[in-house]
Amino acid sequence: MQGQSQQQAYDRGITIFSPDGRLYQVEYAREAVKRGTASVGIRAEDGVVLAADKRARSPLMEPESIEKLHKADDHVGVASAGHVADARQLIDFARRQAQVNR
């Protein structure tokens, strides 16, 4: 039990390293992206193409409710993968940065 409670303490913060040098939160984020569906962006001379797989992973999910492509600003688009809540946070950040850096 002692070892498990110590691991949970390293599990809580994104800047807390475990004794073996691991950042558990970063590892969890990478696993979430691996489990997500694919998103890709291609830059061409005259524009950009963003594409995303919107496959529902559960019969309880409505495929129409899955949003993978987002407009951060008139000149910035985002294709997301991983957890929706994480993607929303990153998209909000991208929108704020796009407004500041016009």
Gaussian input, Z-matrix of N, CA and C with variables (Angstrom, degrees):
# hf/3-21g

backbone

0 1
 N
 C     1     B1
 C     2     B2     1     A1
 N     3     B3     2     A2     1     D1
 C     4     B4     3     A3     2     D2
 C     5     B5     4     A4     3     D3
 N     6     B6     5     A5     4     D4
 C     7     B7     6     A6     5     D5
 C     8     B8     7     A7     6     D6
 N     9     B9     8     A8     7     D7
 C    10    B10     9     A9     8     D8
 C    11    B11    10    A10     9     D9
 N    12    B12    11    A11    10    D10
 C    13    B13    12    A12    11    D11
 C    14    B14    13    A13    12    D12
 N    15    B15    14    A14    13    D13
 C    16    B16    15    A15    14    D14
 C    17    B17    16    A16    15    D15
 N    18    B18    17    A17    16    D16
 C    19    B19    18    A18    17    D17
 C    20    B20    19    A19    18    D18
 N    21    B21    20    A20    19    D19
 C    22    B22    21    A21    20    D20
 C    23    B23    22    A22    21    D21
 N    24    B24    23    A23    22    D22
 C    25    B25    24    A24    23    D23
 C    26    B26    25    A25    24    D24
 N    27    B27    26    A26    25    D25
 C    28    B28    27    A27    26    D26
 C    29    B29    28    A28    27    D27
 N    30    B30    29    A29    28    D28
 C    31    B31    30    A30    29    D29
 C    32    B32    31    A31    30    D30
 N    33    B33    32    A32    31    D31
 C    34    B34    33    A33    32    D32
 C    35    B35    34    A34    33    D33
 N    36    B36    35    A35    34    D34
 C    37    B37    36    A36    35    D35
 C    38    B38    37    A37    36    D36
 N    39    B39    38    A38    37    D37
 C    40    B40    39    A39    38    D38
 C    41    B41    40    A40    39    D39
 N    42    B42    41    A41    40    D40
 C    43    B43    42    A42    41    D41
 C    44    B44    43    A43    42    D42
 N    45    B45    44    A44    43    D43
 C    46    B46    45    A45    44    D44
 C    47    B47    46    A46    45    D45
 N    48    B48    47    A47    46    D46
 C    49    B49    48    A48    47    D47
 C    50    B50    49    A49    48    D48
 N    51    B51    50    A50    49    D49
 C    52    B52    51    A51    50    D50
 C    53    B53    52    A52    51    D51
 N    54    B54    53    A53    52    D52
 C    55    B55    54    A54    53    D53
 C    56    B56    55    A55    54    D54
 N    57    B57    56    A56    55    D55
 C    58    B58    57    A57    56    D56
 C    59    B59    58    A58    57    D57
 N    60    B60    59    A59    58    D58
 C    61    B61    60    A60    59    D59
 C    62    B62    61    A61    60    D60
 N    63    B63    62    A62    61    D61
 C    64    B64    63    A63    62    D62
 C    65    B65    64    A64    63    D63
 N    66    B66    65    A65    64    D64
 C    67    B67    66    A66    65    D65
 C    68    B68    67    A67    66    D66
 N    69    B69    68    A68    67    D67
 C    70    B70    69    A69    68    D68
 C    71    B71    70    A70    69    D69
 N    72    B72    71    A71    70    D70
 C    73    B73    72    A72    71    D71
 C    74    B74    73    A73    72    D72
 N    75    B75    74    A74    73    D73
 C    76    B76    75    A75    74    D74
 C    77    B77    76    A76    75    D75
 N    78    B78    77    A77    76    D76
 C    79    B79    78    A78    77    D77
 C    80    B80    79    A79    78    D78
 N    81    B81    80    A80    79    D79
 C    82    B82    81    A81    80    D80
 C    83    B83    82    A82    81    D81
 N    84    B84    83    A83    82    D82
 C    85    B85    84    A84    83    D83
 C    86    B86    85    A85    84    D84
 N    87    B87    86    A86    85    D85
 C    88    B88    87    A87    86    D86
 C    89    B89    88    A88    87    D87
 N    90    B90    89    A89    88    D88
 C    91    B91    90    A90    89    D89
 C    92    B92    91    A91    90    D90
 N    93    B93    92    A92    91    D91
 C    94    B94    93    A93    92    D92
 C    95    B95    94    A94    93    D93
 N    96    B96    95    A95    94    D94
 C    97    B97    96    A96    95    D95
 C    98    B98    97    A97    96    D96
 N    99    B99    98    A98    97    D97
 C   100   B100    99    A99    98    D98
 C   101   B101   100   A100    99    D99
 N   102   B102   101   A101   100   D100
 C   103   B103   102   A102   101   D101
 C   104   B104   103   A103   102   D102
 N   105   B105   104   A104   103   D103
 C   106   B106   105   A105   104   D104
 C   107   B107   106   A106   105   D105
 N   108   B108   107   A107   106   D106
 C   109   B109   108   A108   107   D107
 C   110   B110   109   A109   108   D108
 N   111   B111   110   A110   109   D109
 C   112   B112   111   A111   110   D110
 C   113   B113   112   A112   111   D111
 N   114   B114   113   A113   112   D112
 C   115   B115   114   A114   113   D113
 C   116   B116   115   A115   114   D114
 N   117   B117   116   A116   115   D115
 C   118   B118   117   A117   116   D116
 C   119   B119   118   A118   117   D117
 N   120   B120   119   A119   118   D118
 C   121   B121   120   A120   119   D119
 C   122   B122   121   A121   120   D120
 N   123   B123   122   A122   121   D121
 C   124   B124   123   A123   122   D122
 C   125   B125   124   A124   123   D123
 N   126   B126   125   A125   124   D124
 C   127   B127   126   A126   125   D125
 C   128   B128   127   A127   126   D126
 N   129   B129   128   A128   127   D127
 C   130   B130   129   A129   128   D128
 C   131   B131   130   A130   129   D129
 N   132   B132   131   A131   130   D130
 C   133   B133   132   A132   131   D131
 C   134   B134   133   A133   132   D132
 N   135   B135   134   A134   133   D133
 C   136   B136   135   A135   134   D134
 C   137   B137   136   A136   135   D135
 N   138   B138   137   A137   136   D136
 C   139   B139   138   A138   137   D137
 C   140   B140   139   A139   138   D138
 N   141   B141   140   A140   139   D139
 C   142   B142   141   A141   140   D140
 C   143   B143   142   A142   141   D141
 N   144   B144   143   A143   142   D142
 C   145   B145   144   A144   143   D143
 C   146   B146   145   A145   144   D144
 N   147   B147   146   A146   145   D145
 C   148   B148   147   A147   146   D146
 C   149   B149   148   A148   147   D147
 N   150   B150   149   A149   148   D148
 C   151   B151   150   A150   149   D149
 C   152   B152   151   A151   150   D150
 N   153   B153   152   A152   151   D151
 C   154   B154   153   A153   152   D152
 C   155   B155   154   A154   153   D153
 N   156   B156   155   A155   154   D154
 C   157   B157   156   A156   155   D155
 C   158   B158   157   A157   156   D156
 N   159   B159   158   A158   157   D157
 C   160   B160   159   A159   158   D158
 C   161   B161   160   A160   159   D159
 N   162   B162   161   A161   160   D160
 C   163   B163   162   A162   161   D161
 C   164   B164   163   A163   162   D162
 N   165   B165   164   A164   163   D163
 C   166   B166   165   A165   164   D164
 C   167   B167   166   A166   165   D165
 N   168   B168   167   A167   166   D166
 C   169   B169   168   A168   167   D167
 C   170   B170   169   A169   168   D168
 N   171   B171   170   A170   169   D169
 C   172   B172   171   A171   170   D170
 C   173   B173   172   A172   171   D171
 N   174   B174   173   A173   172   D172
 C   175   B175   174   A174   173   D173
 C   176   B176   175   A175   174   D174
 N   177   B177   176   A176   175   D175
 C   178   B178   177   A177   176   D176
 C   179   B179   178   A178   177   D177
 N   180   B180   179   A179   178   D178
 C   181   B181   180   A180   179   D179
 C   182   B182   181   A181   180   D180
 N   183   B183   182   A182   181   D181
 C   184   B184   183   A183   182   D182
 C   185   B185   184   A184   183   D183
 N   186   B186   185   A185   184   D184
 C   187   B187   186   A186   185   D185
 C   188   B188   187   A187   186   D186
 N   189   B189   188   A188   187   D187
 C   190   B190   189   A189   188   D188
 C   191   B191   190   A190   189   D189
 N   192   B192   191   A191   190   D190
 C   193   B193   192   A192   191   D191
 C   194   B194   193   A193   192   D192
 N   195   B195   194   A194   193   D193
 C   196   B196   195   A195   194   D194
 C   197   B197   196   A196   195   D195
 N   198   B198   197   A197   196   D196
 C   199   B199   198   A198   197   D197
 C   200   B200   199   A199   198   D198
 N   201   B201   200   A200   199   D199
 C   202   B202   201   A201   200   D200
 C   203   B203   202   A202   201   D201
 N   204   B204   203   A203   202   D202
 C   205   B205   204   A204   203   D203
 C   206   B206   205   A205   204   D204
 N   207   B207   206   A206   205   D205
 C   208   B208   207   A207   206   D206
 C   209   B209   208   A208   207   D207
 N   210   B210   209   A209   208   D208
 C   211   B211   210   A210   209   D209
 C   212   B212   211   A211   210   D210
 N   213   B213   212   A212   211   D211
 C   214   B214   213   A213   212   D212
 C   215   B215   214   A214   213   D213
 N   216   B216   215   A215   214   D214
 C   217   B217   216   A216   215   D215
 C   218   B218   217   A217   216   D216
 N   219   B219   218   A218   217   D217
 C   220   B220   219   A219   218   D218
 C   221   B221   220   A220   219   D219
 N   222   B222   221   A221   220   D220
 C   223   B223   222   A222   221   D221
 C   224   B224   223   A223   222   D222
 N   225   B225   224   A224   223   D223
 C   226   B226   225   A225   224   D224
 C   227   B227   226   A226   225   D225
 N   228   B228   227   A227   226   D226
 C   229   B229   228   A228   227   D227
 C   230   B230   229   A229   228   D228
 N   231   B231   230   A230   229   D229
 C   232   B232   231   A231   230   D230
 C   233   B233   232   A232   231   D231
 N   234   B234   233   A233   232   D232
 C   235   B235   234   A234   233   D233
 C   236   B236   235   A235   234   D234
 N   237   B237   236   A236   235   D235
 C   238   B238   237   A237   236   D236
 C   239   B239   238   A238   237   D237
 N   240   B240   239   A239   238   D238
 C   241   B241   240   A240   239   D239
 C   242   B242   241   A241   240   D240
 N   243   B243   242   A242   241   D241
 C   244   B244   243   A243   242   D242
 C   245   B245   244   A244   243   D243
 N   246   B246   245   A245   244   D244
 C   247   B247   246   A246   245   D245
 C   248   B248   247   A247   246   D246
 N   249   B249   248   A248   247   D247
 C   250   B250   249   A249   248   D248
 C   251   B251   250   A250   249   D249
 N   252   B252   251   A251   250   D250
 C   253   B253   252   A252   251   D251
 C   254   B254   253   A253   252   D252
 N   255   B255   254   A254   253   D253
 C   256   B256   255   A255   254   D254
 C   257   B257   256   A256   255   D255
 N   258   B258   257   A257   256   D256
 C   259   B259   258   A258   257   D257
 C   260   B260   259   A259   258   D258
 N   261   B261   260   A260   259   D259
 C   262   B262   261   A261   260   D260
 C   263   B263   262   A262   261   D261
 N   264   B264   263   A263   262   D262
 C   265   B265   264   A264   263   D263
 C   266   B266   265   A265   264   D264
 N   267   B267   266   A266   265   D265
 C   268   B268   267   A267   266   D266
 C   269   B269   268   A268   267   D267
 N   270   B270   269   A269   268   D268
 C   271   B271   270   A270   269   D269
 C   272   B272   271   A271   270   D270
 N   273   B273   272   A272   271   D271
 C   274   B274   273   A273   272   D272
 C   275   B275   274   A274   273   D273
 N   276   B276   275   A275   274   D274
 C   277   B277   276   A276   275   D275
 C   278   B278   277   A277   276   D276
 N   279   B279   278   A278   277   D277
 C   280   B280   279   A279   278   D278
 C   281   B281   280   A280   279   D279
 N   282   B282   281   A281   280   D280
 C   283   B283   282   A282   281   D281
 C   284   B284   283   A283   282   D282
 N   285   B285   284   A284   283   D283
 C   286   B286   285   A285   284   D284
 C   287   B287   286   A286   285   D285
 N   288   B288   287   A287   286   D286
 C   289   B289   288   A288   287   D287
 C   290   B290   289   A289   288   D288
 N   291   B291   290   A290   289   D289
 C   292   B292   291   A291   290   D290
 C   293   B293   292   A292   291   D291
 N   294   B294   293   A293   292   D292
 C   295   B295   294   A294   293   D293
 C   296   B296   295   A295   294   D294
 N   297   B297   296   A296   295   D295
 C   298   B298   297   A297   296   D296
 C   299   B299   298   A298   297   D297
 N   300   B300   299   A299   298   D298
 C   301   B301   300   A300   299   D299
 C   302   B302   301   A301   300   D300
 N   303   B303   302   A302   301   D301
 C   304   B304   303   A303   302   D302
 C   305   B305   304   A304   303   D303

   B1=1.4471
   B2=1.5176
   B3=1.3187
   B4=1.4649
   B5=1.5210
   B6=1.3346
   B7=1.4569
   B8=1.5136
   B9=1.3272
   B10=1.4599
   B11=1.5221
   B12=1.3281
   B13=1.4675
   B14=1.5250
   B15=1.3260
   B16=1.4637
   B17=1.5225
   B18=1.3410
   B19=1.4624
   B20=1.5207
   B21=1.3188
   B22=1.4582
   B23=1.5225
   B24=1.3173
   B25=1.4630
   B26=1.5248
   B27=1.3328
   B28=1.4634
   B29=1.5265
   B30=1.3037
   B31=1.4507
   B32=1.5307
   B33=1.3062
   B34=1.4653
   B35=1.5177
   B36=1.3013
   B37=1.4605
   B38=1.5123
   B39=1.3337
   B40=1.4662
   B41=1.5212
   B42=1.3289
   B43=1.4654
   B44=1.5219
   B45=1.3252
   B46=1.4659
   B47=1.5259
   B48=1.3139
   B49=1.4560
   B50=1.5223
   B51=1.3311
   B52=1.4558
   B53=1.5263
   B54=1.3397
   B55=1.4677
   B56=1.5354
   B57=1.3406
   B58=1.4660
   B59=1.5319
   B60=1.3407
   B61=1.4607
   B62=1.5154
   B63=1.3218
   B64=1.4666
   B65=1.5250
   B66=1.3268
   B67=1.4653
   B68=1.5296
   B69=1.3261
   B70=1.4597
   B71=1.5235
   B72=1.3236
   B73=1.4614
   B74=1.5305
   B75=1.3206
   B76=1.4662
   B77=1.5244
   B78=1.3132
   B79=1.4622
   B80=1.5215
   B81=1.3327
   B82=1.4621
   B83=1.5251
   B84=1.3199
   B85=1.4702
   B86=1.5277
   B87=1.3171
   B88=1.4675
   B89=1.5234
   B90=1.3253
   B91=1.4636
   B92=1.5228
   B93=1.3267
   B94=1.4664
   B95=1.5214
   B96=1.3170
   B97=1.4651
   B98=1.5238
   B99=1.3285
   B100=1.4631
   B101=1.5223
   B102=1.3233
   B103=1.4649
   B104=1.5276
   B105=1.3207
   B106=1.4633
   B107=1.5190
   B108=1.3230
   B109=1.4562
   B110=1.5260
   B111=1.2985
   B112=1.4665
   B113=1.5249
   B114=1.3224
   B115=1.4642
   B116=1.5204
   B117=1.3342
   B118=1.4614
   B119=1.5283
   B120=1.3120
   B121=1.4591
   B122=1.5168
   B123=1.3328
   B124=1.4601
   B125=1.5212
   B126=1.3146
   B127=1.4640
   B128=1.5235
   B129=1.3224
   B130=1.4597
   B131=1.5252
   B132=1.3238
   B133=1.4656
   B134=1.5190
   B135=1.3244
   B136=1.4612
   B137=1.5286
   B138=1.3230
   B139=1.4613
   B140=1.5139
   B141=1.3127
   B142=1.4655
   B143=1.5213
   B144=1.3283
   B145=1.4591
   B146=1.5220
   B147=1.3326
   B148=1.4596
   B149=1.5218
   B150=1.3237
   B151=1.4601
   B152=1.5201
   B153=1.3317
   B154=1.4639
   B155=1.5193
   B156=1.3071
   B157=1.4583
   B158=1.5205
   B159=1.3293
   B160=1.4645
   B161=1.5298
   B162=1.2856
   B163=1.4525
   B164=1.5302
   B165=1.3253
   B166=1.4663
   B167=1.5242
   B168=1.3189
   B169=1.4698
   B170=1.5237
   B171=1.3221
   B172=1.4568
   B173=1.5250
   B174=1.3293
   B175=1.4674
   B176=1.5334
   B177=1.3182
   B178=1.4577
   B179=1.5277
   B180=1.3173
   B181=1.4683
   B182=1.5236
   B183=1.3205
   B184=1.4591
   B185=1.5308
   B186=1.3172
   B187=1.4672
   B188=1.5293
   B189=1.3276
   B190=1.4646
   B191=1.5238
   B192=1.3283
   B193=1.4678
   B194=1.5328
   B195=1.3173
   B196=1.4601
   B197=1.5268
   B198=1.3226
   B199=1.4612
   B200=1.5248
   B201=1.3081
   B202=1.4613
   B203=1.5231
   B204=1.3449
   B205=1.4602
   B206=1.5212
   B207=1.3272
   B208=1.4652
   B209=1.5227
   B210=1.3136
   B211=1.4622
   B212=1.5184
   B213=1.3188
   B214=1.4617
   B215=1.5224
   B216=1.3346
   B217=1.4640
   B218=1.5306
   B219=1.3208
   B220=1.4636
   B221=1.5268
   B222=1.3136
   B223=1.4645
   B224=1.5293
   B225=1.3427
   B226=1.4700
   B227=1.5247
   B228=1.3364
   B229=1.4543
   B230=1.5137
   B231=1.3291
   B232=1.4662
   B233=1.5252
   B234=1.3311
   B235=1.4602
   B236=1.5210
   B237=1.3250
   B238=1.4662
   B239=1.5229
   B240=1.3380
   B241=1.4616
   B242=1.5181
   B243=1.3218
   B244=1.4628
   B245=1.5166
   B246=1.3264
   B247=1.4627
   B248=1.5197
   B249=1.3220
   B250=1.4636
   B251=1.5224
   B252=1.3172
   B253=1.4708
   B254=1.5281
   B255=1.3157
   B256=1.4680
   B257=1.5231
   B258=1.3260
   B259=1.4658
   B260=1.5207
   B261=1.3213
   B262=1.4698
   B263=1.5206
   B264=1.3086
   B265=1.4621
   B266=1.5256
   B267=1.3213
   B268=1.4640
   B269=1.5279
   B270=1.3201
   B271=1.4658
   B272=1.5238
   B273=1.3312
   B274=1.4697
   B275=1.5276
   B276=1.3253
   B277=1.4646
   B278=1.5291
   B279=1.3366
   B280=1.4689
   B281=1.5252
   B282=1.3284
   B283=1.4700
   B284=1.5230
   B285=1.3203
   B286=1.4716
   B287=1.5276
   B288=1.3191
   B289=1.4652
   B290=1.5302
   B291=1.3226
   B292=1.4647
   B293=1.5267
   B294=1.3277
   B295=1.4673
   B296=1.5243
   B297=1.3138
   B298=1.4645
   B299=1.5292
   B300=1.3178
   B301=1.4688
   B302=1.5225
   B303=1.3005
   B304=1.4784
   B305=1.4884
   A1=111.64
   A2=117.05
   A3=120.66
   A4=110.67
   A5=118.42
   A6=121.78
   A7=112.42
   A8=116.31
   A9=119.89
   A10=111.17
   A11=118.32
   A12=119.83
   A13=110.79
   A14=117.72
   A15=120.23
   A16=110.57
   A17=116.83
   A18=119.50
   A19=109.68
   A20=118.34
   A21=121.07
   A22=111.08
   A23=117.95
   A24=120.25
   A25=110.04
   A26=118.24
   A27=121.47
   A28=110.70
   A29=115.34
   A30=123.22
   A31=112.39
   A32=118.32
   A33=121.49
   A34=114.44
   A35=118.57
   A36=120.58
   A37=112.46
   A38=115.77
   A39=119.09
   A40=111.89
   A41=117.41
   A42=120.22
   A43=112.50
   A44=116.96
   A45=120.58
   A46=108.88
   A47=115.50
   A48=121.42
   A49=109.98
   A50=116.43
   A51=121.08
   A52=107.78
   A53=118.52
   A54=120.06
   A55=113.45
   A56=116.73
   A57=118.64
   A58=112.43
   A59=117.66
   A60=122.06
   A61=115.72
   A62=117.39
   A63=120.44
   A64=111.16
   A65=115.67
   A66=122.71
   A67=106.53
   A68=116.24
   A69=120.16
   A70=112.49
   A71=118.35
   A72=120.60
   A73=111.12
   A74=117.21
   A75=120.52
   A76=109.81
   A77=117.06
   A78=120.50
   A79=110.83
   A80=117.76
   A81=121.10
   A82=110.68
   A83=117.06
   A84=120.83
   A85=110.51
   A86=116.95
   A87=120.07
   A88=111.11
   A89=117.22
   A90=120.80
   A91=111.07
   A92=117.53
   A93=121.00
   A94=110.62
   A95=116.92
   A96=120.30
   A97=109.96
   A98=117.86
   A99=120.76
   A100=111.30
   A101=117.30
   A102=121.37
   A103=112.25
   A104=117.07
   A105=120.85
   A106=111.41
   A107=115.21
   A108=120.13
   A109=109.51
   A110=115.21
   A111=120.78
   A112=112.75
   A113=115.46
   A114=124.21
   A115=106.67
   A116=115.99
   A117=119.58
   A118=109.85
   A119=115.27
   A120=121.39
   A121=109.80
   A122=116.13
   A123=121.49
   A124=108.42
   A125=116.02
   A126=121.03
   A127=108.69
   A128=115.44
   A129=122.06
   A130=108.53
   A131=116.77
   A132=120.38
   A133=112.07
   A134=116.21
   A135=119.69
   A136=113.81
   A137=118.58
   A138=119.65
   A139=113.18
   A140=114.11
   A141=122.34
   A142=108.39
   A143=116.32
   A144=121.73
   A145=107.66
   A146=116.89
   A147=122.75
   A148=107.89
   A149=116.96
   A150=121.54
   A151=108.92
   A152=115.82
   A153=120.25
   A154=110.06
   A155=115.67
   A156=122.98
   A157=107.75
   A158=117.36
   A159=121.47
   A160=111.96
   A161=116.93
   A162=121.30
   A163=111.48
   A164=117.02
   A165=121.45
   A166=108.33
   A167=116.92
   A168=121.63
   A169=112.29
   A170=117.02
   A171=120.91
   A172=108.80
   A173=117.76
   A174=119.32
   A175=112.10
   A176=117.31
   A177=121.22
   A178=112.29
   A179=117.02
   A180=121.06
   A181=110.65
   A182=116.10
   A183=122.24
   A184=108.04
   A185=118.80
   A186=120.17
   A187=113.16
   A188=117.43
   A189=120.53
   A190=112.24
   A191=117.12
   A192=120.34
   A193=112.76
   A194=117.31
   A195=121.06
   A196=109.13
   A197=116.19
   A198=121.36
   A199=108.76
   A200=116.21
   A201=121.24
   A202=112.47
   A203=117.30
   A204=122.00
   A205=108.75
   A206=115.95
   A207=120.95
   A208=109.96
   A209=115.15
   A210=121.68
   A211=107.67
   A212=116.49
   A213=120.37
   A214=110.37
   A215=116.82
   A216=122.59
   A217=107.03
   A218=117.24
   A219=120.42
   A220=112.17
   A221=117.27
   A222=121.23
   A223=113.41
   A224=117.72
   A225=120.80
   A226=109.88
   A227=116.20
   A228=122.48
   A229=109.85
   A230=116.36
   A231=121.59
   A232=108.90
   A233=116.80
   A234=123.23
   A235=106.66
   A236=117.40
   A237=120.47
   A238=112.12
   A239=114.56
   A240=123.57
   A241=106.84
   A242=117.34
   A243=119.62
   A244=111.89
   A245=116.46
   A246=121.39
   A247=111.07
   A248=116.42
   A249=121.88
   A250=110.99
   A251=117.59
   A252=120.38
   A253=111.11
   A254=117.36
   A255=120.65
   A256=110.41
   A257=116.10
   A258=120.24
   A259=110.67
   A260=117.52
   A261=120.37
   A262=111.17
   A263=117.20
   A264=120.64
   A265=110.80
   A266=117.11
   A267=120.92
   A268=111.62
   A269=117.09
   A270=120.66
   A271=110.32
   A272=117.19
   A273=120.13
   A274=110.60
   A275=116.83
   A276=120.98
   A277=110.48
   A278=116.86
   A279=120.80
   A280=110.79
   A281=117.15
   A282=120.39
   A283=111.21
   A284=116.69
   A285=119.40
   A286=110.95
   A287=116.80
   A288=120.56
   A289=111.38
   A290=116.84
   A291=120.38
   A292=110.71
   A293=117.21
   A294=120.57
   A295=111.22
   A296=116.49
   A297=121.23
   A298=111.12
   A299=117.10
   A300=121.66
   A301=113.67
   A302=117.73
   A303=120.45
   A304=111.33
   D1=-36.38
   D2=-178.97
   D3=-60.64
   D4=-43.75
   D5=-178.75
   D6=-64.70
   D7=-38.30
   D8=-179.96
   D9=-67.57
   D10=-40.50
   D11=179.65
   D12=-67.95
   D13=-33.13
   D14=176.61
   D15=-67.61
   D16=-40.90
   D17=178.87
   D18=-63.35
   D19=-39.25
   D20=179.72
   D21=-64.34
   D22=-31.53
   D23=177.78
   D24=-66.04
   D25=-38.02
   D26=177.95
   D27=-75.32
   D28=-18.37
   D29=-176.76
   D30=-76.84
   D31=-20.51
   D32=-169.58
   D33=-81.81
   D34=-39.60
   D35=-173.66
   D36=-103.34
   D37=148.69
   D38=179.72
   D39=-81.32
   D40=-11.76
   D41=-178.71
   D42=-114.85
   D43=12.09
   D44=-179.15
   D45=-102.22
   D46=116.44
   D47=178.81
   D48=-83.38
   D49=142.80
   D50=172.66
   D51=-76.64
   D52=167.61
   D53=-179.90
   D54=-58.12
   D55=-27.39
   D56=178.82
   D57=-92.05
   D58=12.54
   D59=172.62
   D60=85.04
   D61=18.50
   D62=-178.17
   D63=-98.38
   D64=147.39
   D65=170.90
   D66=-108.48
   D67=100.69
   D68=-174.09
   D69=-61.16
   D70=-39.43
   D71=-178.62
   D72=-62.70
   D73=-37.23
   D74=177.58
   D75=-67.20
   D76=-40.75
   D77=178.05
   D78=-63.83
   D79=-40.73
   D80=178.06
   D81=-63.26
   D82=-40.44
   D83=179.62
   D84=-63.99
   D85=-42.07
   D86=178.78
   D87=-63.59
   D88=-40.70
   D89=178.45
   D90=-64.66
   D91=-38.49
   D92=178.86
   D93=-62.60
   D94=-41.44
   D95=178.88
   D96=-67.29
   D97=-39.01
   D98=178.63
   D99=-61.76
   D100=-36.23
   D101=-179.03
   D102=-77.74
   D103=-19.01
   D104=-179.39
   D105=-74.25
   D106=170.30
   D107=177.40
   D108=-82.77
   D109=164.49
   D110=-173.35
   D111=-74.10
   D112=145.76
   D113=170.86
   D114=-135.90
   D115=142.61
   D116=-177.42
   D117=-145.46
   D118=149.45
   D119=175.63
   D120=-129.71
   D121=139.64
   D122=179.69
   D123=-127.84
   D124=128.43
   D125=177.71
   D126=-99.48
   D127=129.89
   D128=176.92
   D129=-118.22
   D130=175.81
   D131=-179.88
   D132=-63.08
   D133=-35.90
   D134=-174.43
   D135=-110.92
   D136=16.19
   D137=178.28
   D138=162.87
   D139=-166.18
   D140=-177.18
   D141=-135.49
   D142=144.36
   D143=175.34
   D144=-120.90
   D145=126.53
   D146=173.70
   D147=-113.05
   D148=135.62
   D149=178.35
   D150=-137.33
   D151=147.66
   D152=-179.32
   D153=-147.22
   D154=143.25
   D155=175.19
   D156=-85.21
   D157=120.83
   D158=-176.39
   D159=-104.70
   D160=34.04
   D161=-177.14
   D162=-65.37
   D163=131.11
   D164=176.27
   D165=-78.76
   D166=127.53
   D167=-178.04
   D168=-84.72
   D169=-7.40
   D170=-176.79
   D171=-142.50
   D172=144.93
   D173=176.27
   D174=-67.21
   D175=-12.82
   D176=178.56
   D177=-82.34
   D178=-10.16
   D179=-179.28
   D180=-92.02
   D181=140.31
   D182=173.47
   D183=-87.11
   D184=117.04
   D185=-178.94
   D186=-56.91
   D187=-31.50
   D188=-179.99
   D189=-67.80
   D190=-20.62
   D191=-177.29
   D192=-85.19
   D193=-8.38
   D194=-178.03
   D195=-82.41
   D196=118.87
   D197=177.53
   D198=-115.24
   D199=117.79
   D200=-178.86
   D201=-113.95
   D202=-21.36
   D203=-179.89
   D204=-110.93
   D205=131.33
   D206=-174.69
   D207=-135.00
   D208=150.56
   D209=175.25
   D210=-100.48
   D211=113.47
   D212=177.75
   D213=-82.93
   D214=-35.45
   D215=178.76
   D216=-163.04
   D217=-179.75
   D218=-179.52
   D219=-60.67
   D220=-25.99
   D221=-176.76
   D222=-117.44
   D223=11.13
   D224=-177.42
   D225=-136.19
   D226=125.59
   D227=174.19
   D228=-118.28
   D229=156.20
   D230=-177.31
   D231=-133.50
   D232=132.89
   D233=170.63
   D234=-112.36
   D235=124.99
   D236=-173.35
   D237=-109.18
   D238=157.74
   D239=173.23
   D240=-145.67
   D241=157.16
   D242=-179.90
   D243=97.31
   D244=-156.17
   D245=-178.27
   D246=-71.10
   D247=138.70
   D248=-178.47
   D249=-61.69
   D250=-41.85
   D251=-178.98
   D252=-62.58
   D253=-39.61
   D254=177.06
   D255=-65.57
   D256=-42.50
   D257=179.91
   D258=-62.29
   D259=-40.94
   D260=179.15
   D261=-60.21
   D262=-42.19
   D263=179.06
   D264=-62.76
   D265=-43.76
   D266=-179.76
   D267=-68.31
   D268=-36.39
   D269=178.40
   D270=-67.80
   D271=-42.11
   D272=176.00
   D273=-59.70
   D274=-42.10
   D275=177.69
   D276=-62.65
   D277=-44.24
   D278=179.42
   D279=-62.27
   D280=-38.57
   D281=178.54
   D282=-64.72
   D283=-43.06
   D284=178.39
   D285=-64.17
   D286=-43.16
   D287=179.71
   D288=-64.56
   D289=-38.06
   D290=179.08
   D291=-65.20
   D292=-37.03
   D293=178.53
   D294=-68.50
   D295=-40.60
   D296=-178.34
   D297=-69.69
   D298=-35.39
   D299=-172.94
   D300=-105.61
   D301=37.20
   D302=178.72
   D303=-70.82

